[in-house]
Amino acid sequence: MYSQFFGNYLLNNKLVTAKQLAEAMEIKSETRLKLGVLAISAGFMNASQVEIIHGEQQRVDKRFGDLAIERGYMTSEQVNKLLAAQKTGFLLLGQALVDKGYLTNAQFSNAISDYKLKYKIKSEDNFSSTSDAMISIVSEFYHFGNASCTKTVTEYVSLLLKNIIRFIGDDFTPLEATLINNFKCERIISQQICGKFSAFTAVEANDSTIAEFASRFAQEELNTVDEYTTAAVGEFLNLHNGLFTVNMSNVNDVELELMPQKSEHNTVLDLKTNAFCIPIVFTFGTVNFILSTKN
Amino acid sequence: MTIDQIKVLISDDSVFARKKLKDYILSLGVAEVLEANDGQEAIDLYKENKPDVVFMDIIMPKKTGIEAVTEILAFDSKAKVVMASSVGTQKYLKDAITAGAYEFLQKPIDNNLVQKILQNIVKEG
């Protein structure tokens, strides 16, 4: 999860361009995480120590972890911890940017420590994406105000990001939420949640982006936007809202109901209350997630 | 009864959800799969065709799945209606059971569970 918000951080601080970020997101799936990247992120080594080991690796045929232990930069316990985390895919984005030469190891090292400070991420959080850590980063990143339902909105968005990763993919960067009440939509699929937490929820994007989003979810190639394509997006929304409803019932003892989904084309959304528009930039286009609460 | 002899009705307002389930059920060797777009159409199609099993979404326009299963059971007390919903809360489950549902599946539907249900329907004849 952190790599998505880290991408946004790099973009906002003009450390990388949107094009470089998109390119790195695409290649990160093929990249394996390097121990040096993990060591910097965990705070076990600094950038110059990593450079020294990388230089040494060009002369001797030894593994990074072994050399770092020999030089006393890391304990074998620390190396084992990193090896265990190597498979989790964490920070592949940063590594892809370093590999491409868009960021130096030193820039990456500075960016990661600033980023962690800003979002209050503890080093050990890197290795497990717990719900608490996720909710904390979402509430730090988005500014959902001080309304009574802020906690619920934060839980909703945390779950949404998890479900996007689960059902669509992890090649995205979230942008900061904006407040809207009038919104021009090319293609919008919506669903109403009723009950103690009453909300209007929707997915909006242009047709080509909707088709690609639907293709990912349906796991089949959908090139045109027809009833089947919008129904696939509707099913994503329905599954997500369903899981949210289950969580609300189990954790908060609040029973909610879902209404049938609606799909509209070239329309202007005119909401009586302000809504949060949460843009998610995928490698294939930008999808806006809209959430408007009534209480 | 064998699997190619059973008749299945799928009721869901999502053409996507219907197609995914229908494709899987056809792949098991079922020959006849009917489709309804809302709760009322499900009731009408049930009365006309008397399917061996119904897969019923809960959140649908016109009539909900709960309303539809109640009406179907009033017409045929032996009807086997499997409820399928993305909302797997105790309340939804209770409503489905109270209405007389045969089974409850949470979406995304696990195909293995669909296969087991159909095998039971075949066994029960």
Interface residues (C-beta under 8 A of the other chain):
Chain A: A218 E227 Y228 A231 A232 G234 E235 N238 L239 N241 G242 L243 T245 V246 S249 N250 E255 E257 L258 M259 P260 Q261
Chain B: D13 S14 V15 F16 A17 K19 K20 I59 M60 P61 S85 S86 V87 G88 T89 Q90 K91 Q106 K107 P108
